[in-house]
Amino acid sequence: MSKRPNFGAMGGMNMQQMMKQAKKLQEQMAQEQENITAQEFVGKSADDLVVTTFSGDRKLKNITIDKDAIDPDDPDMLQDLIIDAVNKGLAEIDQATQQSLGKYTKGMI
């Protein structure tokens, strides 16, 4: 005769409570993600020569390039400024996401 765990009524209720808590947590995380997606994040290069704007879902919405950043004899400088502004904008999104959703994943990684 094999022994089966006896969960009884209390065990079933605990599982039900855990499922409710998990669903509530999932809803909270989804709401926080929606809040981040609705925000705009800005990345700026040195001297604000290039400014990028992203939505919270990491889509580039706008890029502004100051005329002083455009030097036909030095296209590498403009490329570097764009890369810098884009990376800073994406880092802003990452930081906001970590601050908002990090509390849910703390200790999991």
PyMOL commands that set and color helices and strands:
alter all, ss='L'
color gray80, all
select helices_A, chain A and resi 8-38+46-48+67-69+75-105
alter helices_A, ss='H'
color red, helices_A
select strands_A, chain A and resi 40-44+50-55+60-65
alter strands_A, ss='S'
color yellow, strands_A
deselect
rebuild
show_as cartoon
